[in-house]
Structures are given as C-alpha cells and as structure tokens.
Amino acid sequence: MHSAKCSDCGAETQVPFKPTEGRPVYCKECYQKHRPPRRY
Ligand SMILES: [Zn+2]
C-alpha cells in the first residue's frame, strides 16, 4: 500500500497502487464519486 493525498478532499489515504504523478488520487469515498460510469 502507498500513502497518497486525496485530490478531492485532501485526506491522507492508502492506495493499493503506486500513485502516478500528474494523475489525481482519491480516497475510497471520493473514488466512488469520481469513478466514471460504466459504459457496458
Ligand atoms: Zn477524498
């Protein structure tokens, strides 16, 4: 797990992937909000 700062609420969060520079990282709650809707 990697520590990252949520790009939305600014909370410290743990992500299972290594945060990529230039890309927003969201905590669990914000991830749910920002996750794009499925197109299938
Ligand atoms: Zn957040």
N, CA, C, O and the ligand as a Tripos MOL2 file, in Angstrom:
@<TRIPOS>MOLECULE
protein
  161   159    41     0     0
PROTEIN
NO_CHARGES

@<TRIPOS>ATOM
      1 N           0.8510   -1.1930    0.0000 N.3       1 MET1
      2 CA          0.0000    0.0000    0.0000 C.3       1 MET1
      3 C           0.8840    1.2390    0.0000 C.2       1 MET1
      4 O           1.9910    1.2450    0.5370 O.2       1 MET1
      5 N           0.3610    2.2720   -0.6130 N.am      2 HIS2
      6 CA          1.1260    3.5080   -0.6980 C.3       2 HIS2
      7 C           0.3030    4.6500   -0.1090 C.2       2 HIS2
      8 O          -0.9150    4.7140   -0.2780 O.2       2 HIS2
      9 N           0.9820    5.5280    0.5720 N.am      3 SER3
     10 CA          0.2930    6.6880    1.1170 C.3       3 SER3
     11 C           0.1410    7.7360    0.0280 C.2       3 SER3
     12 O           1.0650    7.9780   -0.7490 O.2       3 SER3
     13 N          -1.0180    8.3490   -0.0210 N.am      4 ALA4
     14 CA         -1.2720    9.3800   -1.0070 C.3       4 ALA4
     15 C          -2.2470   10.3880   -0.4280 C.2       4 ALA4
     16 O          -2.9280   10.1230    0.5630 O.2       4 ALA4
     17 N          -2.3000   11.5360   -1.0560 N.am      5 LYS5
     18 CA         -3.2230   12.5560   -0.6030 C.3       5 LYS5
     19 C          -4.3710   12.6410   -1.5900 C.2       5 LYS5
     20 O          -4.1650   12.7790   -2.7960 O.2       5 LYS5
     21 N          -5.5520   12.5590   -1.0760 N.am      6 CYS6
     22 CA         -6.7270   12.6070   -1.9320 C.3       6 CYS6
     23 C          -6.7810   13.9400   -2.6730 C.2       6 CYS6
     24 O          -6.6340   15.0050   -2.0740 O.2       6 CYS6
     25 N          -6.9900   13.8610   -3.9730 N.am      7 SER7
     26 CA         -7.0280   15.0790   -4.7880 C.3       7 SER7
     27 C          -8.3310   15.8520   -4.6060 C.2       7 SER7
     28 O          -8.4520   16.9950   -5.0460 O.2       7 SER7
     29 N          -9.2850   15.2270   -3.9670 N.am      8 ASP8
     30 CA        -10.5770   15.8820   -3.7890 C.3       8 ASP8
     31 C         -10.6950   16.5050   -2.4020 C.2       8 ASP8
     32 O         -10.7920   17.7250   -2.2720 O.2       8 ASP8
     33 N         -10.6860   15.6770   -1.3780 N.am      9 CYS9
     34 CA        -10.8870   16.1850   -0.0220 C.3       9 CYS9
     35 C          -9.5750   16.4610    0.6950 C.2       9 CYS9
     36 O          -9.5700   17.0780    1.7600 O.2       9 CYS9
     37 N          -8.4640   16.0130    0.1250 N.am     10 GLY10
     38 CA         -7.1630   16.3040    0.7100 C.3      10 GLY10
     39 C          -6.7840   15.3970    1.8560 C.2      10 GLY10
     40 O          -5.7820   15.6370    2.5290 O.2      10 GLY10
     41 N          -7.5620   14.3600    2.0910 N.am     11 ALA11
     42 CA         -7.2810   13.4510    3.1910 C.3      11 ALA11
     43 C          -6.1660   12.4770    2.8330 C.2      11 ALA11
     44 O          -6.0170   12.0770    1.6790 O.2      11 ALA11
     45 N          -5.3960   12.1090    3.8290 N.am     12 GLU12
     46 CA         -4.3760   11.0970    3.6130 C.3      12 GLU12
     47 C          -5.0790    9.7570    3.4130 C.2      12 GLU12
     48 O          -5.9850    9.4020    4.1660 O.2      12 GLU12
     49 N          -4.6640    9.0390    2.4170 N.am     13 THR13
     50 CA         -5.3090    7.7670    2.1350 C.3      13 THR13
     51 C          -4.2800    6.7510    1.6840 C.2      13 THR13
     52 O          -3.1570    7.0990    1.3180 O.2      13 THR13
     53 N          -4.6740    5.5080    1.7180 N.am     14 GLN14
     54 CA         -3.7980    4.4320    1.2700 C.3      14 GLN14
     55 C          -4.3380    3.8760   -0.0340 C.2      14 GLN14
     56 O          -5.5260    3.5740   -0.1510 O.2      14 GLN14
     57 N          -3.4620    3.7470   -1.0020 N.am     15 VAL15
     58 CA         -3.8980    3.1810   -2.2780 C.3      15 VAL15
     59 C          -3.0710    1.9380   -2.5750 C.2      15 VAL15
     60 O          -1.8820    1.8850   -2.2610 O.2      15 VAL15
     61 N          -3.7000    0.9470   -3.1780 N.am     16 PRO16
     62 CA         -3.0200   -0.3180   -3.4710 C.3      16 PRO16
     63 C          -2.0260   -0.2090   -4.6220 C.2      16 PRO16
     64 O          -1.2100   -1.1060   -4.8350 O.2      16 PRO16
     65 N          -2.1030    0.8970   -5.3630 N.am     17 PHE17
     66 CA         -1.1920    1.0870   -6.4860 C.3      17 PHE17
     67 C          -0.2840    2.2630   -6.1840 C.2      17 PHE17
     68 O          -0.5800    3.0830   -5.3140 O.2      17 PHE17
     69 N           0.7980    2.3390   -6.8890 N.am     18 LYS18
     70 CA          1.7080    3.4580   -6.6940 C.3      18 LYS18
     71 C           1.1250    4.6990   -7.3550 C.2      18 LYS18
     72 O           0.8400    4.6820   -8.5520 O.2      18 LYS18
     73 N           0.9450    5.7700   -6.5970 N.am     19 PRO19
     74 CA          0.3560    6.9890   -7.1630 C.3      19 PRO19
     75 C           1.1700    7.4910   -8.3530 C.2      19 PRO19
     76 O           2.3960    7.5830   -8.2910 O.2      19 PRO19
     77 N           0.4790    7.8060   -9.4140 N.am     20 THR20
     78 CA          1.1400    8.3050  -10.6140 C.3      20 THR20
     79 C           1.1650    9.8190  -10.5890 C.2      20 THR20
     80 O           0.1460   10.4620  -10.3360 O.2      20 THR20
     81 N           2.3250   10.3850  -10.8510 N.am     21 GLU21
     82 CA          2.4340   11.8400  -10.8580 C.3      21 GLU21
     83 C           1.6000   12.4290  -11.9840 C.2      21 GLU21
     84 O           1.5740   11.9040  -13.0980 O.2      21 GLU21
     85 N           0.9240   13.5160  -11.6810 N.am     22 GLY22
     86 CA          0.1100   14.1620  -12.6970 C.3      22 GLY22
     87 C          -1.2960   13.6110  -12.7840 C.2      22 GLY22
     88 O          -2.1470   14.1480  -13.4930 O.2      22 GLY22
     89 N          -1.5300   12.5280  -12.0530 N.am     23 ARG23
     90 CA         -2.8820   11.9720  -12.0650 C.3      23 ARG23
     91 C          -3.4720   12.0790  -10.6690 C.2      23 ARG23
     92 O          -2.7730   11.8610   -9.6790 O.2      23 ARG23
     93 N          -4.7550   12.4140  -10.5860 N.am     24 PRO24
     94 CA         -5.3810   12.5650   -9.2810 C.3      24 PRO24
     95 C          -5.5420   11.2350   -8.5670 C.2      24 PRO24
     96 O          -5.7840   10.1960   -9.1800 O.2      24 PRO24
     97 N          -5.4020   11.3040   -7.2590 N.am     25 VAL25
     98 CA         -5.5920   10.1180   -6.4260 C.3      25 VAL25
     99 C          -6.7400   10.4260   -5.4800 C.2      25 VAL25
    100 O          -6.7910   11.4990   -4.8770 O.2      25 VAL25
    101 N          -7.6390    9.5000   -5.3570 N.am     26 TYR26
    102 CA         -8.7830    9.7330   -4.4940 C.3      26 TYR26
    103 C          -8.8610    8.7050   -3.3760 C.2      26 TYR26
    104 O          -8.4340    7.5600   -3.5250 O.2      26 TYR26
    105 N          -9.4110    9.1420   -2.2620 N.am     27 CYS27
    106 CA         -9.6480    8.2120   -1.1780 C.3      27 CYS27
    107 C         -10.8620    7.3550   -1.5470 C.2      27 CYS27
    108 O         -11.4910    7.5690   -2.5830 O.2      27 CYS27
    109 N         -11.1760    6.4090   -0.7110 N.am     28 LYS28
    110 CA        -12.2700    5.4900   -1.0310 C.3      28 LYS28
    111 C         -13.5730    6.2150   -1.3520 C.2      28 LYS28
    112 O         -14.2190    5.9340   -2.3610 O.2      28 LYS28
    113 N         -13.9460    7.1370   -0.4950 N.am     29 GLU29
    114 CA        -15.2200    7.8190   -0.6930 C.3      29 GLU29
    115 C         -15.2230    8.6490   -1.9690 C.2      29 GLU29
    116 O         -16.1830    8.6150   -2.7390 O.2      29 GLU29
    117 N         -14.1510    9.3880   -2.1850 N.am     30 CYS30
    118 CA        -14.0960   10.2440   -3.3620 C.3      30 CYS30
    119 C         -13.9330    9.4050   -4.6200 C.2      30 CYS30
    120 O         -14.3960    9.7890   -5.6940 O.2      30 CYS30
    121 N         -13.2890    8.2840   -4.4880 N.am     31 TYR31
    122 CA        -13.1390    7.4110   -5.6520 C.3      31 TYR31
    123 C         -14.5010    6.9800   -6.1740 C.2      31 TYR31
    124 O         -14.7230    6.8900   -7.3820 O.2      31 TYR31
    125 N         -15.3960    6.7180   -5.2530 N.am     32 GLN32
    126 CA        -16.7500    6.3310   -5.6440 C.3      32 GLN32
    127 C         -17.4200    7.4590   -6.4220 C.2      32 GLN32
    128 O         -18.1720    7.2120   -7.3650 O.2      32 GLN32
    129 N         -17.1440    8.6890   -6.0230 N.am     33 LYS33
    130 CA        -17.7850    9.8250   -6.6750 C.3      33 LYS33
    131 C         -17.1770   10.1030   -8.0440 C.2      33 LYS33
    132 O         -17.8700   10.5080   -8.9770 O.2      33 LYS33
    133 N         -15.8750    9.8770   -8.1460 N.am     34 HIS34
    134 CA        -15.1830   10.2470   -9.3750 C.3      34 HIS34
    135 C         -15.0620    9.1030  -10.3660 C.2      34 HIS34
    136 O         -14.6660    9.3060  -11.5140 O.2      34 HIS34
    137 N         -15.3940    7.9370   -9.9350 N.am     35 ARG35
    138 CA        -15.2880    6.8160  -10.8520 C.3      35 ARG35
    139 C         -16.2600    7.0030  -12.0120 C.2      35 ARG35
    140 O         -17.4500    7.2250  -11.7890 O.2      35 ARG35
    141 N         -15.7800    6.9180  -13.2210 N.am     36 PRO36
    142 CA        -16.6660    7.0890  -14.3660 C.3      36 PRO36
    143 C         -17.6970    5.9890  -14.4520 C.2      36 PRO36
    144 O         -17.4170    4.8440  -14.0970 O.2      36 PRO36
    145 N         -18.8910    6.3200  -14.9220 N.am     37 PRO37
    146 CA        -19.9490    5.3190  -15.0410 C.3      37 PRO37
    147 C         -19.5890    4.2610  -16.0790 C.2      37 PRO37
    148 O         -18.8870    4.5240  -17.0550 O.2      37 PRO37
    149 N         -20.0770    3.1020  -15.8400 N.am     38 ARG38
    150 CA        -19.8080    2.0110  -16.7810 C.3      38 ARG38
    151 C         -20.5300    2.2600  -18.1120 C.2      38 ARG38
    152 O         -21.6280    2.8140  -18.1590 O.2      38 ARG38
    153 N         -19.8900    1.8440  -19.1470 N.am     39 ARG39
    154 CA        -20.4880    2.0620  -20.4780 C.3      39 ARG39
    155 C         -20.9720    0.7510  -21.0820 C.2      39 ARG39
    156 O         -21.5160    0.7450  -22.1860 O.2      39 ARG39
    157 N         -20.7860   -0.3310  -20.3920 N.am     40 TYR40
    158 CA        -21.1550   -1.6040  -20.9930 C.3      40 TYR40
    159 C         -22.6710   -1.7360  -21.0950 C.2      40 TYR40
    160 O         -23.1710   -2.7520  -21.5790 O.2      40 TYR40
    161 ZN        -11.2260   12.1600   -0.6510 Zn       41 ZN41
@<TRIPOS>BOND
     1     1     2 1
     2     2     3 1
     3     3     4 2
     4     3     5 am
     5     5     6 1
     6     6     7 1
     7     7     8 2
     8     7     9 am
     9     9    10 1
    10    10    11 1
    11    11    12 2
    12    11    13 am
    13    13    14 1
    14    14    15 1
    15    15    16 2
    16    15    17 am
    17    17    18 1
    18    18    19 1
    19    19    20 2
    20    19    21 am
    21    21    22 1
    22    22    23 1
    23    23    24 2
    24    23    25 am
    25    25    26 1
    26    26    27 1
    27    27    28 2
    28    27    29 am
    29    29    30 1
    30    30    31 1
    31    31    32 2
    32    31    33 am
    33    33    34 1
    34    34    35 1
    35    35    36 2
    36    35    37 am
    37    37    38 1
    38    38    39 1
    39    39    40 2
    40    39    41 am
    41    41    42 1
    42    42    43 1
    43    43    44 2
    44    43    45 am
    45    45    46 1
    46    46    47 1
    47    47    48 2
    48    47    49 am
    49    49    50 1
    50    50    51 1
    51    51    52 2
    52    51    53 am
    53    53    54 1
    54    54    55 1
    55    55    56 2
    56    55    57 am
    57    57    58 1
    58    58    59 1
    59    59    60 2
    60    59    61 am
    61    61    62 1
    62    62    63 1
    63    63    64 2
    64    63    65 am
    65    65    66 1
    66    66    67 1
    67    67    68 2
    68    67    69 am
    69    69    70 1
    70    70    71 1
    71    71    72 2
    72    71    73 am
    73    73    74 1
    74    74    75 1
    75    75    76 2
    76    75    77 am
    77    77    78 1
    78    78    79 1
    79    79    80 2
    80    79    81 am
    81    81    82 1
    82    82    83 1
    83    83    84 2
    84    83    85 am
    85    85    86 1
    86    86    87 1
    87    87    88 2
    88    87    89 am
    89    89    90 1
    90    90    91 1
    91    91    92 2
    92    91    93 am
    93    93    94 1
    94    94    95 1
    95    95    96 2
    96    95    97 am
    97    97    98 1
    98    98    99 1
    99    99   100 2
   100    99   101 am
   101   101   102 1
   102   102   103 1
   103   103   104 2
   104   103   105 am
   105   105   106 1
   106   106   107 1
   107   107   108 2
   108   107   109 am
   109   109   110 1
   110   110   111 1
   111   111   112 2
   112   111   113 am
   113   113   114 1
   114   114   115 1
   115   115   116 2
   116   115   117 am
   117   117   118 1
   118   118   119 1
   119   119   120 2
   120   119   121 am
   121   121   122 1
   122   122   123 1
   123   123   124 2
   124   123   125 am
   125   125   126 1
   126   126   127 1
   127   127   128 2
   128   127   129 am
   129   129   130 1
   130   130   131 1
   131   131   132 2
   132   131   133 am
   133   133   134 1
   134   134   135 1
   135   135   136 2
   136   135   137 am
   137   137   138 1
   138   138   139 1
   139   139   140 2
   140   139   141 am
   141   141   142 1
   142   142   143 1
   143   143   144 2
   144   143   145 am
   145   145   146 1
   146   146   147 1
   147   147   148 2
   148   147   149 am
   149   149   150 1
   150   150   151 1
   151   151   152 2
   152   151   153 am
   153   153   154 1
   154   154   155 1
   155   155   156 2
   156   155   157 am
   157   157   158 1
   158   158   159 1
   159   159   160 2
@<TRIPOS>SUBSTRUCTURE
     1 MET1         2 RESIDUE 1 A MET
     2 HIS2         6 RESIDUE 1 A HIS
     3 SER3        10 RESIDUE 1 A SER
     4 ALA4        14 RESIDUE 1 A ALA
     5 LYS5        18 RESIDUE 1 A LYS
     6 CYS6        22 RESIDUE 1 A CYS
     7 SER7        26 RESIDUE 1 A SER
     8 ASP8        30 RESIDUE 1 A ASP
     9 CYS9        34 RESIDUE 1 A CYS
    10 GLY10       38 RESIDUE 1 A GLY
    11 ALA11       42 RESIDUE 1 A ALA
    12 GLU12       46 RESIDUE 1 A GLU
    13 THR13       50 RESIDUE 1 A THR
    14 GLN14       54 RESIDUE 1 A GLN
    15 VAL15       58 RESIDUE 1 A VAL
    16 PRO16       62 RESIDUE 1 A PRO
    17 PHE17       66 RESIDUE 1 A PHE
    18 LYS18       70 RESIDUE 1 A LYS
    19 PRO19       74 RESIDUE 1 A PRO
    20 THR20       78 RESIDUE 1 A THR
    21 GLU21       82 RESIDUE 1 A GLU
    22 GLY22       86 RESIDUE 1 A GLY
    23 ARG23       90 RESIDUE 1 A ARG
    24 PRO24       94 RESIDUE 1 A PRO
    25 VAL25       98 RESIDUE 1 A VAL
    26 TYR26      102 RESIDUE 1 A TYR
    27 CYS27      106 RESIDUE 1 A CYS
    28 LYS28      110 RESIDUE 1 A LYS
    29 GLU29      114 RESIDUE 1 A GLU
    30 CYS30      118 RESIDUE 1 A CYS
    31 TYR31      122 RESIDUE 1 A TYR
    32 GLN32      126 RESIDUE 1 A GLN
    33 LYS33      130 RESIDUE 1 A LYS
    34 HIS34      134 RESIDUE 1 A HIS
    35 ARG35      138 RESIDUE 1 A ARG
    36 PRO36      142 RESIDUE 1 A PRO
    37 PRO37      146 RESIDUE 1 A PRO
    38 ARG38      150 RESIDUE 1 A ARG
    39 ARG39      154 RESIDUE 1 A ARG
    40 TYR40      158 RESIDUE 1 A TYR
    41 ZN41       161 GROUP 0 **** ****
